[in-house]
Amino acid sequence: MVSRIFPPVQHSIKKYQNHHSKLCYNLLRKEASTLLTPTEKKYLLAVYLTIDEGSTRLKRVSEFLKVKMPSAKQALEELARKKLIDYVTRGPISLTKKGKEMAEIEKERFDNLVNFLVEVLFLDKEKALKGAWEVFFNMDDDVAQRLIDFMNFLSKCPLEQPICLKGFEEFIKTGEFIHACVK
């Protein structure tokens, strides 16, 4: 069930209140989708999620993603080349300002997908997280944005639980349509 305390999901854009800043936010979002490959997005998000006290390490990132360290090293070197992370061999890894901004946008979009899987498709959180990691990094930017728009719509719906979600939840449980869904 969509929680009434579920906030609108595009919370990062609130940082950008004026028109110029919203344009910057949208440009950054578009840049993330065109500048980075799906694998690079995954590594950028992994760096963001594994940072502790301002930095992370190659081993922590490779363990987080369950990949071998040489693979992680190669991807991190590419992110450093694109000036999204500060990384030197055997040293700490930190995000640049631009890298942090892009990682926050990717994290928000990833969280939106997880919320969709949990709140709309009624998957448990663990399955939703696993599924989100499988599909998120190859998701078209327009698809991700439509998901954000849909979750915002649901969060602002005045009904406790929109009828379509109530009907879907009942269908999942019983295999039957509720009377409101039947012609």
Buried (B, 14 or more C-beta within 10 A) or exposed (E): EBEEEBEBBBEBBEEBEEEEEEEBBBEBBEBBBEBBEEBBBBBBBBBBBBBEEEBBBBEBBBBBBEBEEEEBBEBBBBBBEBEBBBBEEEEBBBBBEBBBBBBBBBBBBBBBBBBBBBBBBBBEEEEBBEBBBEEBBEBEEEEBBEBBEBBBEBBEBEEEBBEBBBBBBBEEEEEEEBEEBEE
